[in-house]
Amino acid sequence: MVPLPSVFLSHGSPMHALQAGEAGLAWAALGKRLGKPAAIVIASAHWESNVPMLTGAARPDTIHDFSGFPEPLYKLRYTAPGAPAVAQKAAQLLKEQGFTAAIDGCRGLDHGAWTPLLYMYPEADVPVVQISLQPALGTRHHLALGRALRKLEEDNVLVIGSGHMTHNLRDWMRGQGGPAPYAAEFAEWVRERLEARDLDTLADYRSRSPHGARAHPTDEHFLPLFVAVGAARDNYRAERILKSVDAGVLAMDAYLLS
């Protein structure tokens, strides 16, 4: 069996669920390329907790964790089953590496999870477990969290980090009138670090990258990248499968780490 890669996706606005755009086409192509894994564990920027939590519901709800969007968006449902056994195994792997981890039997899937999965697996026939982030604990914590999940590959479980390559909503609300150079410069810096497997520098992105603090005024949308990189093999190859920018400032880059 060919080992599964891990994946980082920039999930974009919830409107991608209605209007695929370039990102939706890339997600659909990725699903076809990967085929159907036994299950997915996905870290979304939209679930934060003090310790790693995993969804344990057999039938997770679709969470519409946003407001002010067109009514058809709130009618969408992503009906993929959960994978309670996979959640239990992931929690055990985390505990073996010294993490405190727990199962949440009620929480569903937020739009950071279900928006890209609508296109990757539109039949909703791949079981999904979501895992939470701990933004107060930083980048290296999330690298270690991803590494603890590596053994899930043995069970054909795909690990996805769903966040954003850049995520400055204040700049987005101001409107830039065109592509913002800082977003592209930051995305290129990340590409270079990923391709070089220079994870120490990447982990210190706020102080060592061009525009790191502007690209991410807060960490939560960048941390899923570290989960995905941690879950990849030490000698992974980084392949950028999407390079685009929404609204001039929201870089939508996506990576396959194989």
NORTARA-V948100 format. One record per backbone hydrogen bond with DSSP energy under -1.0 kcal/mol. CO is the residue of the C=O (numbers start at 1). NH is the residue of the N-H. If there is no record, write none. Layout:
BEGIN
co=CO nh=NH
co=CO nh=NH
END
This chain:
BEGIN
co=6 nh=257
co=7 nh=161
co=8 nh=255
co=9 nh=163
co=13 nh=16
co=14 nh=17
co=15 nh=18
co=15 nh=19
co=20 nh=24
co=21 nh=25
co=22 nh=26
co=23 nh=27
co=24 nh=28
co=25 nh=29
co=26 nh=30
co=27 nh=31
co=28 nh=32
co=29 nh=33
co=30 nh=34
co=31 nh=35
co=39 nh=158
co=40 nh=129
co=41 nh=160
co=42 nh=131
co=43 nh=162
co=44 nh=47
co=47 nh=133
co=52 nh=102
co=53 nh=132
co=54 nh=104
co=58 nh=82
co=61 nh=109
co=63 nh=65
co=64 nh=66
co=70 nh=73
co=71 nh=74
co=81 nh=128
co=83 nh=87
co=84 nh=88
co=85 nh=89
co=86 nh=90
co=87 nh=91
co=88 nh=92
co=89 nh=93
co=90 nh=94
co=91 nh=95
co=92 nh=96
co=94 nh=99
co=95 nh=98
co=102 nh=54
co=104 nh=56
co=109 nh=63
co=110 nh=113
co=110 nh=114
co=111 nh=115
co=113 nh=117
co=114 nh=118
co=116 nh=119
co=116 nh=120
co=117 nh=121
co=121 nh=124
co=127 nh=40
co=129 nh=42
co=130 nh=55
co=133 nh=49
co=134 nh=137
co=135 nh=138
co=138 nh=142
co=139 nh=143
co=140 nh=144
co=141 nh=145
co=142 nh=146
co=143 nh=147
co=144 nh=148
co=147 nh=150
co=149 nh=152
co=150 nh=153
co=151 nh=154
co=152 nh=155
co=152 nh=157
co=153 nh=156
co=156 nh=38
co=158 nh=41
co=159 nh=7
co=160 nh=43
co=161 nh=9
co=162 nh=45
co=163 nh=11
co=168 nh=172
co=169 nh=173
co=170 nh=174
co=171 nh=175
co=180 nh=183
co=180 nh=184
co=181 nh=185
co=182 nh=186
co=183 nh=187
co=184 nh=188
co=185 nh=189
co=186 nh=190
co=187 nh=191
co=188 nh=192
co=189 nh=193
co=190 nh=194
co=191 nh=195
co=192 nh=196
co=193 nh=198
co=194 nh=197
co=197 nh=199
co=198 nh=202
co=199 nh=203
co=202 nh=205
co=204 nh=207
co=204 nh=208
co=205 nh=209
co=211 nh=215
co=212 nh=216
co=215 nh=167
co=219 nh=222
co=219 nh=223
co=221 nh=164
co=222 nh=225
co=223 nh=227
co=224 nh=228
co=225 nh=229
co=226 nh=230
co=227 nh=231
co=233 nh=236
co=237 nh=258
co=239 nh=256
co=242 nh=254
co=244 nh=252
co=246 nh=249
co=246 nh=250
co=248 nh=180
co=249 nh=251
co=250 nh=246
co=251 nh=165
co=251 nh=166
co=254 nh=241
co=254 nh=242
co=255 nh=8
co=256 nh=239
co=257 nh=6
END
